[in-house]
Structures are given as C-alpha cells and as structure tokens.
C-alpha cells in the first residue's frame, strides 16, 4: 500500500486529516534520509580526517628546492609521504633555474633562516645536462652545499636523470665531486626507466616522475639517521661520491 493509499484509507477522511497524514510521512522520509547520510559519513575512512589534521607547531621541516624537474610528479609524490610522517614539507622551485642562480632565484638564505630545516633536498642540474663545460659550475655547487649544510642541517643533491638518447656532459660528476658534506642521490640508474614528455623529450612525465620519487623515498628511508632528532641523514662516508 502506498503512502497515499494509506492516508486515503482513513475512515471518512477529512481534507485536514489527509494533509496531516501526508505531512507526517514526508517528515519521516526526510528524517530517514538524514540519518542514512550521517551513517554514511560515519563510515568514511578515518584516514581522510588524519590527512587534514594540523601538524605539530614544532614539526621538523624538510625544504625542497630546485628547477622545473621538482614538479614532474616528484614533489606531488613526496608531499603526502612527508605529511604522514609528521614533517612540514616546504617546496620552492622555478623554471629555467641553474645552479649558480639557485641561491637568489628562490631566496635560499632566507628560506634556511625562516624554516630552519632538518633536511634540504636540492633537485637541480637539469638545465646543465648539456652544457659544454660543467666544471664552470663547480664553485656554485660548493657555495650551495656550504649554505644548506650549516647548523647541522642534512642535505642531499638529487642529480637530474639524463635522457637515454641525449645523456649528459658531466654535471652529475661535478655535483658528486663538489657537494660535500651533502649526500648525493644519483638518478642515473633509474633514468632509462623514465618516460619523457613529448614537447621536449627531456622532462619526465608525471607517472615517470612519481616512480623517480618513489625510488628516492626508498633511498631516504635507508639513509636516514634514526638516532637524530628531526629528519637527518647519515653522514656522507669519507671519500664517497654519495
């Protein structure tokens, strides 16, 4: 029997009785829908709430700076990982940056002073992969490494992954040679697995950038110093390029 039939089934129903009956039914229907909606909300995954939970005021900071390769799916993959680990993740990157222009290009000294990071990730060098004399940028590599390693801050250079068909002319070796005391994550080994954007055949695609970030994250877990406060890395081994 439908609600209309049920209300019409009243003994000699008056118009007012019928109206009250239908109004009562509509109220019950709305209440049921609201209760059902609240129940559905209660069943949503708890992770959604924790993802939006504020970080602790004294949460350790990881500062990530670099060129356009930072945003090819790399930082997008790392961001939720650091947040889930209770880390404040600060990213500053610009297109067409070179190692000598990094300090002023992103205001690196101010970032170090304002955020006091436990770890600095240096994701730069992509624009130098084809330069004729990469050794010309060795002084800039040393300057950046000295700046970000003050106050016992850990630092790691993420070298650019050279395209298989183009390669690189030596900037990776220069970074390894001149970046102490920073660590180095050599992206050369994963480079052949990274598909490139069609517009230049150099930038990794978003999906490839995500795989690159996952590989770097795995390396970070291995090289992190669990005995230190915040998010610091194990010291660079003596005479090691990494």
N, C-alpha and C positions, 0 to 999 in steps of 0.2 A: 504494500500500500504506500503510495507516495505521500509526502507531507501535505499536499493539497487535499488528497482524498481523506487523510486522517482528520484534517480540520473540518472538512465538509461533513464528516461522519458524526459531528456533534448533534445531539438531539435538538431539533428545530434551531439551528444556529442563527444567531443574530449577526449582523454585519460587524458589530463591535467585537463579538466573541471570536469570529473568524480572524479579524485583524490581529487580536491579541495572540491567537494561536500561531499564526504565521510569523509574527514578530518574535515570539519565543523560540521558534525553530531557527530563524535566521541568527539570533544571538548565540544559540547552541552551536551552530555551524561555524561562526566566526571564532568562538572560544576554542573549538576543537582544532581549527587551523592554526591559531596562535600557539596552542600547547604543542602541536606537532612540530611547528617551526622551532620552538625553543628546545624541544628534544633533539631535533636535527643539529642545532647549533652545539648542544652539549656533546654530541658525538663527533664533532670535528677533531682532527688530530691535535694533540697537545703541543706539537712542535710549532704550530702556527703562532701560538701565544709566546713561546720562548724565543722565536725568531725576532719578535718585536720588543722583547724585554730590553730595557736600557742596560748599557754596560756600566760596570762599576766606575766611579769617578777616578779611581787610581789604576784603571786598567792599563796594562802595558801597551805601548804604541809600536806598530810596525809602519814605517814610512817607505812608500814605493814610488820611485821617481824614474823618469825616462822619456823615451820618444814614443812615436805612434805605435810601436810594437806592444806597448803596455796594454793597449785597448783592443787587441785582436782576439779577445776571448780569454786572455791571460788573467787580467785583474778581475774580470767577471767571474772566473772560476775560483780565484783565491779569496775573494771578499767574504762569501758565506763561511768558508773554512776558518778564516781567522776570527770571524764574529762568534762562531760556535765554540771557538777555543777561548773566548773571553778577551780577545785582542781588539784594540781600536786600530783600524786599518785606514791609513791616510794615503791617498794617491794623488800625485801631481805629475802630469805628463803633457807634452806638447809635440805637435807635428814638426818635422824638419829640425829637430834638435841634434846638435853634435856634442861630443864630449866636452870640447872647450866652451861651449855655450850653455852647458847644463846648469852651472852654479847660478848665473844671473837669470837664465831662462825660466827657472822655477822658483827662484829665491831660496836656494838650498840652505844658506846660512840661517835665514830667518826660520825656515821650517825646522831645522835642528834645534834652534833656541826655543821656539814656541812649543814643540811637541816632545822634545827630549826622548826620542825613540830608543827602544831596546835593540831594534834591528832596522837597518836600511837596506832595501833592495834596489840595486842600480840596474835598470833594464834599458841600456843604451849602447849604441855602436852600430845600429842597423844602417845608418846613413854613411858610415865609414867603411862598409864592407868592400867597396870597390875603389877606395882612394889609392893613388899611386904610391904614396909614402906614409903608411900608417904610423911609422915611428915618430912622425911630426906631432902626433897627439899624445905621445908618452908623458910629457910634462903635465898635461891636463888630467890624465888618468891618475898620476901621483897626487896632484892637487885635490881632486875629488876624494880620493881614498883617504887622504890625511884629514880632510874636513869631516867626513862622516864617521871616522873611527875615533873621534875624541870622546872623552868622558866614558870610556869603556863600552862604547856602542859597538855592537856587531854589525858587520856589513858584508854584503855578497853581491858580486857582479854577475848578472845573468847575461852571458855572451849572446849575440844575435845568431840565430840559426841560418846559416847561408843556404841559398837555393842550390840544389844539386847541380843544375846546369851552369850556374854562374860562379859559384864558390865565393871565396873572399880572399883579399890580398894580404892579410896579415894582422888585422886589427884584433883578432882573438888572441894571437900570441902576444901582442903588445899589452892587452888587458891582463893576461896571466903574469907577464913579466913585471908590470909596474903597479899592481893593485894591492900589494901587501900594506897593512895587515889584513885586508879584506879577504874573504873567501871568494872562490870563483865557481860558478856552476856553468860548465861547458855544454852548450846546447848543440854542439856539432854532431854528437852521436844521434840525437833524435831528429835532426834536420831533414834527412831523407824521408822520414815518415810524415812530414807536414805538407799538406796540400797548400797551394798558393792561390791568392786572389788573381783573377784573370786580368784585372786592369793594369797590373804591373809585374805579375809573376814573381813577386818578392815577399809581400806581406802574407803571412799565414792566414788561412780562412778562420772564421770563428771556431769551427769544430776542431781544426788543427791547433789553434791557439789554446783551446781547452785541454787537449791532450798534452801539449807542451807544459801547461801549468800543473797538470796532474803529476807529470814526471818531476817537475821542480819541487812540488809539495812533498813527494816521497823522499826526495833528497834532503829536504829541510828536516823531516822527521828523523832521519838518520844522523844528520849533522848537528842537531840541536843539543845544547848542553843542558841536561836535566837538572844539574846541580845549581844552576844560576837562577837568579830572580828575573822574572820577565821572560823575554823571548830572545835568548842569546845563543850564538853558535859556538861549537868547539873551536879552539884556536887553530889557525892555519898551521899545518905541520911545517917544520923547518925545511927549507929548500923545495917546498912543494909548489907547483903552479896553481894549486887549487886550495 
